[in-house]
Amino acid sequence: MKQGAQEDFSLGWKLLTAGTAACIADLATFPLDTAKVRMQIAGEGQAMLLASAEGSVLAMRASQPGLLQTIGNIVRLEGARSLYGGLSAGLQRQMCFASIRLGLYDSVKSLYAGIIDAGNSRSGGMNIGVRVAAGITTGALAVLIAQPTDVVKVRMQAGNNGRPSMRYSSTLQAYKNIAHMEGARGLWKGTLPNVSRNAIVNVAEIVCYDIIKDLILASGYLRDGVPCHLTAATAAGLCTTLAASPVDVIKTRYMNSAPGEYKGAIDCAVRTFVQEGPLAFYKGFVPSFSRLVSWNIVLWVTYEQIKLQMKKMHGIE
């Protein structure tokens, strides 16, 4: 993502391009995300209940099931459609969230470059500090705006999980129910851990992709094409999983919790550590890694191809 590449398009096109690419990536990887959520909330001091046609089925957890077993349990007990529970909220989230954190990244990066690197005459120079600052800014801004969609998505993906009152028949009903029962605070529940998570994710995902892609192009090993985008996206997905897993687990558990279950995100983190140990912060690592790597590949390849088509449409070289 060269500094001037995105500046050829209006802000509206940037947001639409980023949001569309993220929605396509979500469609392709949503079952992995659902499995990740189920694995992250497993073991919160209770047996897990799965909903089936015959009623709730008790699933005692002697050991943490793996990715394939989790997906198999969901399909067997709840049906394949449950793998896409909360999809509409997920797509709403991506159109709000990704369009801001990705669509605004280059503009914010250019803005910060003008401030931080004022008077710097390096050709095309953008230091890491500028990129990190831009990633943190757009990631935090996206969360503040799109948090309600994330809360609904997590709760619908989590399913029953021993809380019959938190089963929602639709995305719209979920928004109404949360707003009625918990107020606006319920819709923005977990904002602090989510801001932390997405600041990390943005830096590890977008900034890593940005830097790795530029390094690959500068080395001359690959041209600006699909192989380059695949390589950079895979590396960005790995960095994101390693950096964001602990805060992602706490975000998921806190957002899915009943009112009053935790005093706050810090309390959730402390209790998770005390009750389940440090490895609990990496629950769901395999589906998270699988999802983030595949999500990044689909996102960046789609995003770069859409940008290429946009350039052709606008007659830009």
C-alpha positions as CSV (number, residue, x, y, z in Angstrom):
1,M,0.0,0.0,0.0
2,K,2.1,2.8,-1.3
3,Q,1.3,6.2,0.2
4,G,-0.1,7.7,-3.0
5,A,-2.0,4.7,-4.3
6,Q,-5.2,5.2,-2.2
7,E,-5.1,9.0,-2.5
8,D,-6.4,8.6,-6.1
9,F,-9.8,7.6,-4.8
10,S,-12.4,9.5,-2.8
11,L,-13.0,8.7,0.8
12,G,-16.3,7.0,0.0
13,W,-14.6,4.6,-2.5
14,K,-11.9,3.8,0.0
15,L,-14.5,2.9,2.7
16,L,-16.6,0.9,0.3
17,T,-13.6,-1.0,-1.1
18,A,-12.4,-2.0,2.4
19,G,-15.8,-2.9,3.7
20,T,-16.6,-5.1,0.7
21,A,-13.3,-7.0,0.8
22,A,-13.8,-7.6,4.6
23,C,-17.4,-8.9,4.1
24,I,-16.1,-11.4,1.4
25,A,-13.4,-12.5,3.8
26,D,-16.0,-12.9,6.6
27,L,-18.3,-15.0,4.4
28,A,-15.4,-17.4,3.6
29,T,-14.2,-17.9,7.2
30,F,-17.2,-17.4,9.4
31,P,-17.5,-21.1,10.6
32,L,-13.9,-20.9,11.9
33,D,-14.8,-17.7,13.8
34,T,-17.8,-19.4,15.4
35,A,-15.7,-22.3,16.4
36,K,-13.1,-20.0,17.9
37,V,-15.8,-18.2,20.0
38,R,-17.2,-21.5,21.3
39,M,-13.7,-22.7,22.3
40,Q,-12.8,-19.4,24.0
41,I,-15.9,-19.3,26.2
42,A,-15.6,-23.0,27.1
43,G,-14.5,-23.7,30.7
44,E,-15.9,-20.5,32.3
45,G,-16.6,-22.4,35.5
46,Q,-19.6,-24.2,34.1
47,A,-20.6,-27.1,31.8
48,M,-21.5,-26.0,28.3
49,L,-25.0,-26.4,27.0
50,L,-25.7,-26.9,23.4
51,A,-29.1,-26.4,21.9
52,S,-30.7,-29.1,19.9
53,A,-34.2,-29.9,18.6
54,E,-34.9,-32.1,21.6
55,G,-33.8,-29.3,24.1
56,S,-30.5,-28.4,25.7
57,V,-27.8,-31.0,25.7
58,L,-25.3,-31.0,28.5
59,A,-21.7,-31.2,27.3
60,M,-19.3,-32.0,30.2
61,R,-15.8,-30.9,29.4
62,A,-13.2,-33.2,30.7
63,S,-10.8,-31.8,28.2
64,Q,-10.9,-29.0,25.7
65,P,-12.2,-30.2,22.3
66,G,-10.2,-29.4,19.2
67,L,-11.2,-27.3,16.2
68,L,-12.7,-30.2,14.2
69,Q,-14.5,-31.7,17.2
70,T,-15.9,-28.3,18.1
71,I,-17.3,-27.8,14.6
72,G,-18.6,-31.4,14.5
73,N,-20.4,-30.9,17.8
74,I,-22.0,-27.7,16.6
75,V,-23.2,-29.3,13.4
76,R,-24.4,-32.5,15.1
77,L,-26.3,-30.9,18.0
78,E,-27.4,-27.6,16.5
79,G,-27.2,-28.0,12.7
80,A,-24.9,-26.5,10.1
81,R,-26.7,-23.2,10.1
82,S,-25.4,-22.6,13.6
83,L,-21.9,-22.2,12.2
84,Y,-23.2,-19.0,10.6
85,G,-25.1,-17.7,13.7
86,G,-24.6,-14.0,13.8
87,L,-23.5,-13.7,10.2
88,S,-25.7,-10.7,9.5
89,A,-24.3,-8.9,12.5
90,G,-20.8,-10.0,11.4
91,L,-21.3,-8.5,7.9
92,Q,-22.8,-5.3,9.5
93,R,-19.7,-5.2,11.7
94,Q,-17.3,-5.5,8.8
95,M,-19.0,-2.8,6.7
96,C,-18.7,-0.4,9.7
97,F,-15.5,-1.7,11.2
98,A,-13.2,-2.7,8.4
99,S,-14.2,0.2,6.2
100,I,-12.9,2.5,8.9
101,R,-9.8,0.7,10.2
102,L,-8.6,-0.3,6.7
103,G,-10.3,2.3,4.5
104,L,-9.0,5.2,6.6
105,Y,-5.6,3.8,7.3
106,D,-3.7,5.3,4.3
107,S,-5.4,8.7,4.8
108,V,-4.5,8.7,8.5
109,K,-1.0,7.5,7.8
110,S,-0.5,10.3,5.3
111,L,-1.8,12.8,7.9
112,Y,0.5,11.6,10.6
113,A,3.4,11.5,8.1
114,G,2.9,15.2,7.4
115,I,3.0,15.9,11.2
116,I,5.7,13.5,12.4
117,D,7.9,13.6,9.3
118,A,7.5,17.3,8.5
119,G,10.7,18.4,6.8
120,N,11.8,14.8,6.2
121,S,13.0,14.6,2.6
122,R,13.3,10.8,2.4
123,S,11.7,9.6,-0.8
124,G,8.5,7.8,-0.1
125,G,9.7,7.4,3.5
126,M,7.2,6.3,6.1
127,N,8.7,5.2,9.4
128,I,7.2,2.4,11.5
129,G,6.1,4.9,14.2
130,V,3.8,6.6,11.7
131,R,2.3,3.3,10.6
132,V,1.8,2.0,14.1
133,A,0.1,5.3,15.1
134,A,-2.2,5.2,12.1
135,G,-3.1,1.6,12.9
136,I,-3.9,2.3,16.5
137,T,-6.0,5.3,15.6
138,T,-8.2,3.7,13.0
139,G,-8.6,0.5,15.0
140,A,-9.8,2.3,18.1
141,L,-12.1,4.6,16.1
142,A,-13.6,1.6,14.4
143,V,-14.4,-0.1,17.7
144,L,-16.0,3.0,19.2
145,I,-18.4,3.2,16.2
146,A,-19.1,-0.5,15.5
147,Q,-19.0,-2.1,19.0
148,P,-22.8,-2.9,19.1
149,T,-22.4,-5.1,16.0
150,D,-19.6,-7.0,17.6
151,V,-21.5,-7.6,20.9
152,V,-24.4,-9.0,18.9
153,K,-22.2,-11.1,16.7
154,V,-20.3,-12.7,19.7
155,R,-23.5,-13.5,21.6
156,M,-25.2,-15.1,18.6
157,Q,-22.1,-17.1,17.8
158,A,-21.9,-18.2,21.4
159,G,-25.3,-19.8,21.3
160,N,-27.1,-20.8,24.5
161,N,-24.0,-21.7,26.6
162,G,-26.2,-22.3,29.7
163,R,-28.0,-18.9,29.4
164,P,-31.4,-19.5,27.8
165,S,-32.3,-15.8,28.1
166,M,-29.5,-14.9,25.8
167,R,-30.8,-16.9,22.8
168,Y,-31.9,-14.5,20.1
169,S,-34.1,-15.3,17.1
170,S,-32.6,-12.7,14.9
171,T,-30.0,-10.0,14.8
172,L,-32.6,-7.2,15.1
173,Q,-34.2,-9.0,18.1
174,A,-30.7,-9.2,19.7
175,Y,-30.2,-5.5,19.4
176,K,-33.6,-4.8,20.8
177,N,-33.2,-7.3,23.6
178,I,-29.8,-6.1,24.7
179,A,-30.8,-2.4,24.6
180,H,-34.0,-3.2,26.6
181,M,-32.4,-5.4,29.2
182,E,-29.0,-3.8,29.6
183,G,-29.3,-0.4,28.1
184,A,-26.8,1.4,25.9
185,R,-24.0,0.1,28.2
186,G,-24.9,-3.4,27.1
187,L,-24.5,-2.6,23.4
188,W,-21.1,-1.1,24.1
189,K,-20.1,-3.8,26.6
190,G,-16.4,-4.8,26.4
191,T,-15.4,-1.6,24.6
192,L,-12.2,-1.3,26.5
193,P,-10.8,-4.8,25.8
194,N,-12.1,-4.5,22.3
195,V,-10.3,-1.2,21.8
196,S,-7.1,-2.9,23.1
197,R,-7.6,-5.9,21.0
198,N,-8.2,-4.0,17.8
199,A,-5.4,-1.6,18.3
200,I,-3.2,-4.7,18.5
201,V,-4.9,-6.4,15.6
202,N,-4.7,-3.3,13.4
203,V,-1.0,-2.9,14.1
204,A,-0.3,-6.7,13.7
205,E,-2.5,-7.1,10.7
206,I,-2.6,-3.9,8.6
207,V,0.8,-2.5,9.6
208,C,2.6,-5.8,9.3
209,Y,1.0,-6.4,5.9
210,D,2.0,-2.9,4.9
211,I,5.6,-3.2,6.0
212,I,6.1,-6.8,4.8
213,K,4.6,-6.0,1.4
214,D,6.9,-3.0,1.0
215,L,9.9,-5.1,2.0
216,I,9.1,-7.8,-0.5
217,L,8.7,-5.3,-3.3
218,A,11.9,-3.5,-2.3
219,S,13.8,-6.8,-2.3
220,G,12.7,-7.5,-5.9
221,Y,11.9,-11.1,-5.1
222,L,8.2,-10.7,-6.1
223,R,6.3,-8.2,-8.1
224,D,3.2,-6.4,-6.9
225,G,0.8,-9.2,-7.6
226,V,-1.1,-12.1,-6.0
227,P,2.0,-14.1,-4.8
228,C,3.3,-11.0,-3.0
229,H,-0.1,-10.3,-1.4
230,L,-0.5,-14.0,-0.3
231,T,3.0,-14.0,1.3
232,A,2.4,-10.7,3.2
233,A,-1.1,-11.7,4.2
234,T,0.0,-15.0,5.7
235,A,2.7,-13.4,7.7
236,A,0.3,-10.7,8.9
237,G,-2.2,-13.4,10.0
238,L,0.4,-15.2,12.1
239,C,1.6,-11.9,13.7
240,T,-2.1,-11.0,14.5
241,T,-2.9,-14.4,16.1
242,L,0.2,-14.4,18.4
243,A,-0.4,-10.8,19.5
244,A,-4.2,-10.7,19.9
245,S,-5.2,-14.1,21.2
246,P,-5.1,-13.2,25.0
247,V,-7.1,-10.0,24.7
248,D,-9.4,-11.7,22.2
249,V,-10.3,-14.4,24.7
250,I,-11.1,-11.8,27.4
251,K,-13.1,-9.7,25.0
252,T,-15.2,-12.7,23.9
253,R,-15.9,-13.9,27.4
254,Y,-16.7,-10.5,28.8
255,M,-19.0,-9.5,25.9
256,N,-20.8,-12.9,26.2
257,S,-21.2,-12.7,30.0
258,A,-24.5,-12.2,31.8
259,P,-24.9,-8.8,33.6
260,G,-23.0,-8.7,36.8
261,E,-21.0,-11.9,36.1
262,Y,-17.8,-9.9,35.9
263,K,-17.0,-6.6,37.5
264,G,-15.1,-5.6,34.4
265,A,-12.7,-6.8,31.7
266,I,-9.8,-6.8,34.2
267,D,-11.8,-8.9,36.6
268,C,-12.6,-11.3,33.8
269,A,-8.9,-11.6,32.9
270,V,-7.9,-12.2,36.6
271,R,-10.5,-14.8,37.2
272,T,-9.7,-16.6,33.9
273,F,-6.0,-16.7,34.9
274,V,-6.7,-17.9,38.5
275,Q,-9.3,-20.5,37.5
276,E,-7.8,-21.9,34.3
277,G,-4.2,-20.8,34.2
278,P,-2.2,-18.8,31.6
279,L,-3.0,-21.2,28.7
280,A,-6.6,-20.2,28.9
281,F,-5.6,-16.9,27.2
282,Y,-4.7,-19.0,24.1
283,K,-7.9,-21.1,24.0
284,G,-9.1,-21.3,20.5
285,F,-5.6,-20.6,19.1
286,V,-5.9,-23.1,16.3
287,P,-9.2,-21.9,14.9
288,S,-8.1,-18.3,15.5
289,F,-4.9,-18.9,13.6
290,S,-6.7,-20.8,10.8
291,R,-9.3,-18.1,10.6
292,L,-7.0,-15.1,10.7
293,V,-4.6,-16.4,8.2
294,S,-7.3,-17.5,5.8
295,W,-9.2,-14.2,6.5
296,N,-6.2,-12.1,5.8
297,I,-5.5,-14.0,2.6
298,V,-9.0,-13.5,1.3
299,L,-9.2,-9.9,2.6
300,W,-5.9,-8.7,1.1
301,V,-6.1,-10.5,-2.2
302,T,-9.7,-9.3,-2.7
303,Y,-8.9,-5.8,-1.5
304,E,-5.9,-5.5,-3.8
305,Q,-7.9,-6.9,-6.8
306,I,-10.7,-4.5,-6.1
307,K,-8.2,-1.6,-6.0
308,L,-6.8,-2.8,-9.3
309,Q,-10.2,-2.8,-10.9
310,M,-11.0,0.6,-9.4
311,K,-7.8,2.0,-11.0
312,K,-8.8,0.7,-14.4
313,M,-12.3,2.1,-14.0
314,H,-10.9,5.6,-13.2
315,G,-8.1,5.3,-15.8
316,I,-5.4,5.4,-13.2
317,E,-2.0,3.7,-14.0
